[in-house]
Structures are given as structure tokens and as C-alpha cells.
């Protein structure tokens, strides 16, 4: 019975998705024996990886965090593929 690993990319104090609730979920999943990896980025907004947005959007693109998240995702997928 294969278990699919889960990667959570979250933002501390996110105004769109409650990272505390997401971390509680990752705790429950981990306690149930599921492979889950939470990552929380600080000092950025929910759309840190979104370059194109509405003029009235409060989201701010952050290249460094986007690069870090992409590297984390690639490493996660590389490990999961083994």
C-alpha cells in the first residue's frame, strides 16, 4: 500500500490561507504515519511566486523565496521519485 508523500509550501501570517490550520493538518497526517513535509516561508505574501497579478492585489512577488520554494519542490520530487 503505497503512500503518496505530501509537500506543503506555506507562508507565515498568510492573509489568504491559514498556515496554522495547515500545520495542524500536517501534524495530524504525520501522526497517522503519512509522509508529509511542511515548509513555512516568512516575510512574504501568499503570492510570493506570482509575478502577474491585478493592480489592486496585495500580493507581492519575491524572487528569492520563489527560487527557494522551487528548489525545495524539485528536491522533494526527486526524493519522492526514488
C-alpha positions in Angstrom: 0.0 0.0 0.0 2.0 3.0 -1.3 1.6 6.3 0.4 2.0 9.5 -1.6 4.3 12.0 0.1 2.9 15.5 0.6 4.7 18.8 0.4 3.2 21.9 1.9 4.6 25.3 1.0 3.1 27.8 3.4 3.5 31.5 4.4 3.7 32.7 8.0 0.8 35.1 8.8 -0.8 34.3 5.4 -3.8 36.6 4.7 -5.4 34.0 2.3 -4.7 30.5 3.7 -4.4 29.9 7.4 -1.0 28.4 7.8 -1.8 27.4 11.4 -4.7 25.2 10.3 -2.4 23.8 7.5 0.3 23.0 10.1 -2.3 21.3 12.3 -3.3 19.2 9.3 0.3 18.3 8.6 0.7 17.3 12.3 -2.4 15.0 12.0 -1.2 13.5 8.8 2.2 12.8 10.2 0.8 11.3 13.3 -1.2 9.0 11.1 2.0 7.8 9.6 1.8 9.7 6.3 4.9 11.2 4.7 4.3 14.9 4.9 6.8 17.8 4.8 5.6 21.3 5.8 7.7 24.3 4.8 6.9 27.8 6.1 8.3 30.9 4.5 8.4 34.2 6.5 8.3 37.8 5.4 6.4 37.2 2.2 2.8 37.1 1.0 0.6 34.3 -0.2 1.5 35.1 -3.8 5.3 35.2 -3.4 5.6 33.2 -6.6 3.1 35.1 -8.6 4.7 37.7 -10.9 1.5 38.6 -12.8 -1.4 40.0 -10.7 -4.1 42.5 -10.6 -3.2 46.1 -9.9 -5.2 46.1 -6.7 -3.7 42.8 -5.5 -2.0 42.9 -2.1 0.2 40.0 -3.2 3.9 40.7 -3.6 6.3 38.7 -5.8 9.5 37.6 -4.1 12.1 36.1 -6.4 14.4 34.7 -3.7 11.5 32.9 -1.9 10.2 31.6 -5.3 13.7 30.2 -6.1 13.9 28.6 -2.6 10.4 27.1 -2.9 11.2 25.8 -6.4 14.4 24.2 -5.2 12.5 22.6 -2.3 9.9 21.3 -4.7 12.5 19.8 -7.1 14.3 18.2 -4.2 11.1 16.8 -2.8 10.0 15.4 -6.2 13.5 13.9 -6.7 13.4 12.2 -3.4 9.8 11.0 -3.9 10.7 9.5 -7.3 13.2 7.1 -5.7 
